[in-house]
Amino acid sequence: MSNKLYSMHYRLRRKINYFLFKSYCRLKYPEMMQHEDIARALSYTVSSLKFLDSEQKNSILSSSDRLNNSSIVFDIGGETGNWAMQVYSKYKPNLYIFEPNPVSLKVLEEKFAGKNVNIFPYGVGAENTTANLSNSGMGSSVYNSSPGYTKSEKFDIEIRDIVEVVKELSLETIDLIKINIEGGEYDLVPHMINTGLVNKCKIIRIQFHDWIPNAFAMRKQIVRKLSRTHNVEWSYPLVWESWIRKDMA
């Protein structure tokens, strides 16, 4: 499917999902209506409402009975640190946050001042490079197909190869890695698989974004390969999903 055709398909799908959100989902998940801003960011899908329901009840995104104060946790795409603070408050792990947006970075540094948290002012990806990042809050992206990219202020940012970063940090195991990098997951996760880095990651939590051209096909291919080393812990496709290494399941 061409990028233009996919873009048309994406916009049509959002309109249909919005209609369902305002009708069927209002009756099925009335308590979720207060989270319309999050549902909007997740394209108003039924999966997004199911995830929000589980998250509200059990905080599944930031919780794991396998974490403790000696765990290594990576937050790839830390934004302003809401998820990281939830994890830190629960487990006090060895926390590594990667966030290239200078606006978000300032919030992170203030939020975690005086805490034993490692904050890195660059993104991680499949290679060492530079990019133009939109200043779009939690939707900040380096991809021009992302919502609001063309109208946003841009920052020149550094992106580093995650394999080199992990090697420099001398880490043999990552207990939990959270990946929310607004389209970059489609390059990053295959790189982690191809280089074997996934074998060091016990739990991988990923948000795949549906506005990237051919997102459905690319996600399908990625999770098929990921299933060789990891099992699904829980999944809300193209919203959030958690994978746990097979020897941990």
N, C-alpha and C positions, 0 to 999 in steps of 0.2 A: 504494500500500500504506500503510495506517495505521501510525502510530508503534508502537502496541501490537502489531500483527501483525508488523511488521518486527523488533521486539524478540524476539518468540517465534521467528521465523525465524533470527535471529542466534544465539540460545542453542542451538537445534537444530543449526545448522550447526557451531558450536563442538564440540558433543558428537560429531558424526560425524567431524570433523577430528581430534579427540583420539583416537578409536578408530583411525583410519588412521595417526596419528602413532605410536601405540604398537604397531602391527602392521606394516603394509606399509612405512612409512617407517623403522622400526627396522632393517629388512632392506636397504632401498634406500639409506638415508643413515645408517649406524650412527655415523659420526663426529659427526653433528649432535645426538645424544642429550645431549651435554654442554651444549648450548645450549637446553635445554628452557625456561628462564625467558624467553628471547627468543622462542622459538616460541610460548609461551603468550600473550605480548603481541601476537603477530601471528596469533592465532586458530588456531594449529596447521595452517595451510594448507600444501599441497605447494609453492606459490609461495614461502612463507617459507623452506622448507628449501632450495629451489633457490637463493634469494638468499643464504642463509647459507653455502651451499657456495661460491658465486662470491666472496662477500665474504671468506671465510676464505682462499681461494686467491689472490685478486687485489686485495683491498681496493678494490673498485670504487666504493664510496660516497664515499671520500675521495681518489680518484685521478683525474687527468686530465693528459694530456701537453700540454694547452693552458694550464696554470697555471705561473706563475713569481712572482718576488718583486715584480713590479709589478702583479699581478692584483688585482682587487677581488672579494672573496668575502663574501657575506652568509650568516650562519647564523641563520635565522629559527626560533626555538625552540631556543636553545643548550643548555638544561638544564644539566648540570654540565661541559660543554665537551669531552667525549671526542672527538666528531667534529672540533670546531674545533681541538683540539690535534693531531690526526692531520694535518690540512691544514696547520696552522702549521709543524709539524715537517718536513713534506716540502717546502713551497714558500716559507715566510715571506712570504705575501701581505699585502695590506692587508685585514685581517680585521675585519668588523663583526658583533658578536654581539648579538642581541636576546633578552632573557630576563626576563619579568616576575615569576617566582617568587622571592621574597626569599631563600628557603633555597638554591636553586640559584645565585642571583646571588652570594651570599657565597662559594660554592665557586669560581665563575668568577673572581671578583676575586682570590682567593688563588692560583688556578692560573696566571693570566696576569699576576701582579704583575711589574712590571719589563719586560714585553714590549710591543711596539708593536701593541697590540690595542685596538680600540674596543668597549666594552661599554655597552649601553643598557638601563636598568632598566624597560623597557616592552615590550609585545607590539606587533606590527604586524598590521593587518587591512585591511578594506575601508572603515573609517570611524574617526573619532575617537570613542572611547567609553570606558566603564569596565565592568568585569565582575567576577564572583566566580570566582576560580581555585581549583580543588581542589589541595591539597598531596599529590599522588600520585606524586611522583618523576617518572620519564620519562613517566608517563601523566597528568600534571597537565593539567586541561582546564577550560574554562568551560562545558561542555555537560553537563547533568544526565543525558544518556543514556550518558556515558562510564563505563566500569567503575570502580566504587569511588567515584564522585562524591559520592553522598549521605552516605557514612560518613567522608569526609575533612574535615580542617580546611580552611577557605576563607580566601583573601586577596583584598582589594580591589585590583584592578590597573588600570593604564591601558593602553589599546590605541590606537595611532595609525595614521592612514591612511598606508599605505606609499608612496603617490604623493607626499604631502607630505614624508615623511621623506627620500626619495631627492632631492627638489628641494632641501631644506634642506642636504643633504650635498653638493650641487653635483656629482652624479655623472651622467655621460653614458652610462656602460657598467658593467654588473655581469657579471664573467666567469663567476661561479658563484654561484647562489643555492640554498641548501638549505632546504626547507620541511618542518618536522615540528612541527605546532602542534595536534595532537590534535582534529581536527574543523574547525578554523578554515580549513583549506585550501579547503573548499567555498565559502567566501565570498571568501577572499583571491585565489585564482588567477583566478576569473572577473573580479574587479575589475582585476587586472593585465592581463587580456586586453582588457576593455572600454575601459580607459584608454590602452592601447597601451604600458604599461610593459614588457610581455613583450618588446617589440622591443629594449629596452635589455639584456635578459638573454641572454647567450650560451648558458649551460648552466643548466637548471632541474632540480633533483632534488627529488622530492616523495614524501612518504609519505601516501597516501590511507588513511583509517581506515574499516574496514567496519562499525563499530558505530553510526555515524551513520545515522539513518533514511533509506532510499532511496540509500544510498551508491553502489551499483552503477550506478544510473541517472544519478546526478549526476556520477560520475566519467566515465562514457561520454560525456556531453554536454560536459564540460570538455575532455577530451582530443581530442574531435572539433574543437573550436574551436582548441585549442592546436596542432593539426597543420597549421593554416594558416600558421603562422610557424616552427614547429619540427618536427624529425624525431625519432623515437624513437632514442635511443642504446642503451639497454637497458631492459627492463621486466619487473618481477615484479608484476603487477597487485594493487593493494591491499596491497602490501608496500612496495616502493620502485621508482621508475622515474626515468629520466634522459632529458631532452629537450635537444637541441642545435639552435641556431638554423640555419635552412636554409642561410644563406650561410656557415656554419662547417662544415657536414657534408662 
